[in-house]
Amino acid sequence: MLDSKQKVAREILERLRGAGFEAYFVGGCVRDLVMGLEPKDYDIATRAHPDQVLTLFPEALRVGAQFGVVIVPAEGGPVEVATFRSDSEYADGRHPAAVRYAEAASEDVRRRDFTINGLLFDPATRRVIDFVGGQEDIRARRIRTIGDPYARFREDHLRMLRAVRFAARFAFGLDARLQEAAHELGALVREVSRERVRDELLKILTDGGARRGFELLDDLGLLEVVLPEVKALQGVPQPPQFHPEGDVWTHTMIMLDGLKNPSASLALGVLLHDVGKPSTLSVRDRIRFDHHAEVGARMAENICSRLRLPLRQTQRVTDLVREHLRFKDLPQMRRSTQLRFLQMEGFDEHLELHRLDCLASHGNLSHYKLAQRLLQETPLDQIRPAPLLRGDDLIARGYTPGPRFKEILRAVEDAQLEGTVRTRTEALTLVESKFPQSVP
């Protein structure tokens, strides 16, 4: 039985064919179908030119029409319809200098990146059309470029990162010549826009196989090109009584291995949580990393800025790095401090990072379990209670507005979280006893 996305995409394809145009499913959706996976979306390749597609689908959008690409809005998500084409030389490491429409589907697939993404599918006959050996590479669990990898990587330098992403996601190996080309051409990735590099790195971190992805980046010499701060984790020793697993790189890779469908911010937080350790390493009574969380937070902010990460995500990643050591103090915290900690935005991500951190080192989850217990046993209205007093209440009692208000209201909230103050009257009594007004 067809899922709704495939059904809609098939209707679009059949309308193209009904108008006399050759058309097929193409690319990642075919790869996923061959591998027994559910495609996220469906793309169509056709002999129809963009204007002819727009005539059949007046609601379609001319997105990338200069490259023969039209987006047809559809229930369940838009469908990309691309005209068969062949590309000329790539002048900028991303875009072809000119595009020529092709008559044959075989010519179109040969301009694509990897053989596993160069498959066509005819839903009418349920036949996979393979001009590039993609099915054989799927069976061999191998990522291989269509044609010469040196040429493919010079055309679009980002393809080196894409090769790593697909190898990590599917647990495939990399073709030997592809590896050779990436080793030699890896420096070209510096010419790729930061936004495109960011998007590929985030996919490597969140699509599955993050540890393998970063180990492959390192093996190909690409890690030091895109994230030299992470490369610097290698060989940095840690105190064996807390980190029997080894150096900071090994610890971080184990944590990446534990990620399960993470958000981008959590995955980046895990990757960068100890990024401050290399520059703070000292050996006194034992190996120490004084203030590495604070140093790492500043470094993480710079990395996120360099990658053009949105400000909200940057703040979350920075917070994850800065706060990741706070769990060690959880049992000694006052109850009000514990509950304020639980109030922290994105606390579920902080908690998961802490769990992974423990499992990748000493294995002691006692503080993680304490936090879980606090969350389970404390009603939400006690973790985030409605304020008993506001600034207007203090003004009504004769207090002069100013910086002192923050201190007063904080004291009231602390007492509320501790459970020693429960009503507005008790709160006012506390204020008047602890913060008497100055007598002229």
N, C-alpha and C positions, 0 to 999 in steps of 0.2 A: 504494500500500500504506500502511495506517495505521501511524503510529508507536505505541509502547506507551502513551504518555500519552493520545493522542487515542482510542485503542481503549478504554481504561478509562473516559475521560470520556463516550464515546459510549454505553457500556453503562449508565452511571448515567442519562444522558439518556433512553435507551430504556426503562429501568425506570419513570422518571417518566411518560413518555408511555403506557406500558402500563397504568399505574394511572389513566389518563384526564386527566393534567395536561399542559397546553401547556408546552413547554420548548425552549430554544434555547441554543446556544453564544453568548456575548456578550462584548463588550469587546475587550481587547487581543489575545486569541487570534484573533478574527475579523479584526481589523485586520492581524495578521501573516500570516494565511492569504491575505488579499486581496493583500498586498504580496509574496507569495511567500517569506515568511520562516517559520522553524520556531518555533512558539509555545513559550514557556518553560513555560507551564501553561495550563489550560483552566478557564474559569468558565462556569457555567450560570445562566440566568435562567428562572424557572418561575412558573406561576400557583399552584403548591402552596404552602401556608403552612408555616412551619417545623415545626409539630407533625406535619403530614402527611409532610414529608420525613423526619423522625425515625422515623416509623412504618415507612417503606419502608427506611430505613437506620439500624437501631438502634445501629450503631457510630459514627454521626455525632456531631459535637461541636457544642454550642450556643455557637458563637463569634459574637458579634454578632447573636444571635437577636432582640434588641430592634429591630434594623434589618432583620430578615427574612433573616439570613445564617446558613447552616449549613455546616460543613466536613465533607465525607465523606472519610475516609481511603482512600487507594487506592495500589496499587502504582505507583511512579514519581512519587508526590507527591500531596498532598491536592487535592481538587476543591472549589471554593467553589460552593455552590448558594444563590442569592439569590431571594427571592420578588419578583415584580413589585411595585413600590411607587412612590408619589409622596411627595415630601418637603414639609413645611411650611416656614415661615421658619427660617433658621439663626440662632440667638440668640448663638452663641459663635464664629462665624467658622470652624466646622468641622462641628458636628453639627446636624442638623435638630431643631427643638424637638419635633416629633412626626412619626411615620411612619404613612402610610395605605397599606394594601395596595391594589394596582391590579388591575383585571381585564384590562387590555390591555397587551401588550408595548410598544406605541407610547408609552404613558404612562410606562412604566419608563425607556425609553432617553432620554426628554426631560429627565430629572433629572440625567443624567450630564454629564461635564465637556466633552469635545471631540468633534466629529463623528466623527473617526477612531476614537474609542473607543465610539461609539454604534451599532455595527453588530451585527446578529443573524445567525446562520447555522443553517440547518436541514440537518444532515448527511444526513438521509434523502433529501432532494431535491437536496442540494448547492446550495441557493439562499441567496444573501445577501439579507437583508431590511434595507432602508435607509430609515428614516423621517426622517433628519436631514441627508442630503447628504454622508455620510461618504466614499462612493466617489468622488464628484466631487472632494472635497478631497484625497483620496489622489492622484488623477490630477493635480490642480493642485499637488501638493506643498505643502499649506497647512495650518497649524494654525488651527482656528477653533472657538470655543465653540459649544455647543448653546444657541441663544438668546442673550440679551443678555450680553456679557462682563462688564459692570458687575455684573449680578445674580449671575452664576456666581462672580466673584471675591469678592463680598461674602459669598456663602454659605460658601466655603472659600478663605481667602486663599492657601493653599499652591498653589492652581491656577495662580497666576502663575509660580511656579518650575517647576511641571510642564509648562506650555506651553513654557518654555525648554528643558526636558529633551527633550521630544519633537521640537522643532524641531532641536535639536543632533544628537540620535541619528539622525534620518532625513534630515537636511539639507533640512528643509522651511522655507518662509517662514512668517511670522506674519501673520495677518489684520490689516488696518489698524486696524479698530475694537478688536480685542484689544490691539494695541499702545497705543492711546490709553487704554484702560481701565487697563492695567498702569502706565502713566506716572502716571495720576491716583491710583491706589489703592495704589501700591507700598508706601507707609509701613505699610499694614495687615499686611505680612509680619512686622513686629516683634511682632505679637500671637500669631504662630504659635509653638507649642512648639519649643524648641531642638532636641529630638530629631527632629521632623518636618523642620525645615529642614536639619539635618545629613544625614538620609537622602536628601533631594532633591539636595543639593549633591554628595554622594558619587556618586549615580547620574549626575549631569551630568559628573562627572570620570571615571567608569569605563565608562559605557554606550557611549561613542564620541562623537566630535565635541566634546571638552572645550574646545578653543579657541573654537569657535563658540559654545558654551554660555556661556562667560564674557564673550565679546564681546556676546552678546545681553543677558545680565544687565546689562552696563554700558549698552547702548543704551536699555534700558527703565528705567534709574535704580534697578534692584534691587541692583546690586553694592554700592553705598555703604550700603544698608540691611542686607545680610547679612554682608558682609566689607569694612568700610571700610579695613582694613589693606591689602587687595589693591588697592582703588581708589587708595590713596596711592602705588602704584608708578608711576602714570601721570605722565609728564613728568620723572621723575627721571633726569638724564643719567648716562651711563657713559663711561669713557675709551675713545675710538674705537679705540685701538690694540689693545684687548682685546675690545671690543664694537662692531664696526662695524654691527651690526644696529639699534642705537638705544637707546632708554631701557629702564628695567627692566621696564616693562609689556610692551613689544614682545618683549623677551628671554623673559619668562615665557610669553607666548602662543605663541611659536615652540616652546618646550619642551612645552607642553600639546599642541600639534599633533603632536608626535612620539610621544605615548603610544600603546602598543599593548596592549590588554587588561591594564591595570595593576591592581595591588592598590590598595585604598583608601589604604593608608599611602604607597605610592610616589607616587600621584597628588597627595595632599595635600602630600607632601614637595616635589614639583616646584612646586606652586602657591606654597608658602610659603618656598622655599629662600632667596630674597633679600628676604624681608619686612622684614628689619632695615636695608636700605639707605637708605630715606628718612630715618630718624632719625640715621644715621651719616655722611651725606654731608658731605664737606669738600673744598675746592679749595685745594691748596697748589702743589706742583710739577706736580700733575695731579689729576684727580678721584680721590678716595679714599673708601673705606668702612671705616674702621678698626673691627675687632671686630664687623663686621656679622653674622657667623655666630653668635657668642655672643648678641648682642642679638636676632637673629632667632629663635634657639632658645627664648629666654624668651617672645617674642611668640607663637611657634607653640604653645607649651605653653598659654598663656592662651587662644588661639583654640580649641584642641582641647577645653580644659576648658569653655569657653563653649558649645561645640557638643555637650557631653556625650559626647565620644568615649570609648570604653573606655580604661582606663589603659594597657593593653599597646600599643594602637595609638598612643596619645598619646606614649608613650615612643619608639616607632619613628619617628614623624614628627619629634619633637624631635631625635632622634639624626641623622636625615637632614639636617636643617637645620644642626645644629651641626658636623657632620663633613664637609660637602660641599666644603670647601676643602682637605682633607688630601691629596687626590690630587696637588696641585701639588708636594708634598714627597716623593712616592714614590721617585723615583730617588736622592735623597740619604739616604734612611733606611737605617739598619743593617738587615741581613737579619732580625734578631730583631724589629725594629720593623715591618718590612714584613709578616712572617708574623703578628704580633699584629693588624695592620690587617686582614689577610685573615680572621682569626678572628672579627671583629666580627659580632654577630648581624645577620642580614639583609644580609650584604655584597653579595648579588646586587642588592638594591635600591639600595644606595649606588653600586654600579658603574654601574647603568643611569641613575641620576640624573646622575652625572658625564658619561656619554656624551652624554646629551641636553643638558647644560649646555655641553659643548664644541661640539656641532653647532649650537647656537643662538647661538654667539658666534664665537670665533676659528677653530673647525673643526679644531684640532690634537688628534688622538686618541692621541698618543704615550704618555701616561700611562695611558690606558684600555687600550691594547694591552699595556703592561708589566704591568699588573695581571692581564690575561687570561693572559699568558704565565706569570706566576708561579703562577697557579691551575692551569694545564695541566701545568706541568713539575714541580710540587712535590706529592709524594704526600700524601694526607690525614694520614697518621700523622706527617708532618713539619710540616704546618701546625698540627695539633692533637695533639702527641705526648702519650702517657701520661706522667704525672709520674714522674720518677725518685726523688724524695724527697717525703715528707710530714712533717707536724709531729711525728708519732710517731717518725719516724727521727731527728729532731733531738733529741728528748727522750732517746731511747736513747743518743745520743752525749754526753749530759750538758748540753745546752743548756736554758736556762730559758725556758719559754713566755712570750711577750710580743709586743709590736709588731714586734720585730726579726725574728720568724719570717717575716713577709710579705716583708721586704726580702731575706732569705736565699733563700727559695723562688723569689722573682722572679729573683734572680741566677742560680739554677740553671736556671730555665726559659729565660732569655735565652741562656745558654751552650748549652743543648740546641737552641734554635732556630738559633743560629749554627753549630751542628755541631761545637763544640769539646768538648762533653761528650756521651757516648753511653751510658754505663753508670752503674749506681748507685755503683760504686766510684769512678769518675771524679768523680761528683757530690759524694760525701763528701770527696774530696781537695780539690775546689774550695772547699767550705764551710770546711774546716779551715784552708785557706791564706788565704782572703779574710776570714773571720769567726772569728778565734781567740777562744776562750773567755777571759774575764777571769780572771787568776790572783789568788786572794785574797792 
